[in-house]
Amino acid sequence: MTQAAALLIPDRIHGYPEIAFGGYVAGVLAGHHGAETVRVDFRRAVPVGAPLQLTTTGDMTALTDGEGTLLASAAAATLEFTVPPAPSWAEAKTASEQALSSPHRPIGDCYGCGAACAPGQGLRLFPWGLPDREIMAAAWTPDPGLAGETGELPPENVWAALDCPGGIAAWHYAKMARGAVTAALTATQLRPVLAGAEYISHAWPLGRDGRKHTVGVALSTADGELCALGEALWIEPKA
């Protein structure tokens, strides 16, 4: 049985200019696929503001453009790695405050970590490194504009929250080159994520193979209960 749906990513939901935000796109595919844990592989850049098509056949969900070119695919997967303990809410809050005050952090309109995004128009999730271990952390209270009528964030925004923290961890700790992109994201959501509640994001490097960087990312309640977990593959641009 084949299920199909039309899709258009709004212009504001971008990472790099005119390119749809990877974590958001991955969450859309994961929600359409329906498995408990899903891996999304990106084949080409996904444009914003353009008609797209989601098609699920068997265990595979495909995202294609208007000409039928495959942009991304999703399939059921598993996650197997040890999650470092979440930092405290106080540690995460201090990290986000340092991110916002640092002169070394550009102010942009990235859907995930852009401080220029208005509340509800972006996640406004601001990770920064902890002083005593290789972990990027952020304190995050999702705006109601990111949630549905019930106050629960849809999968695309939960997965979006698993994107930037991992990339920033790879940049900071593994010296990943600027211009790198999310090539794959595997994630699972364990409990609802609610607007107005306090959450802790933390991310850490898992490994590097040349231009390829693997990172882990977790989203927890302020009390440290795990809500979502992901593993991302980032790839640097060729020299």
Secondary structure, 3 states (H helix, E strand, C coil): CEEEEEECCCCCCECCCCEECHHHHHHHHHHHHCCCEEEEEECCCCECCCCEEEEEECCEEEEECCCCCEEEEEEECCCCCCCCCCCCHHHHHHHHHHHHHCCCCCCCCCCCCCCCCCECCECCCCCEECCCCCCEEEEECCCHHHCCCCCECCHHHHHHCCCHHHHHHHHHHCCCCCCCEEEEEEEEECCCCECCCCEEEEEEEEEEECCEEEEEEEEEECCCCEEEEEEEEEECCCC
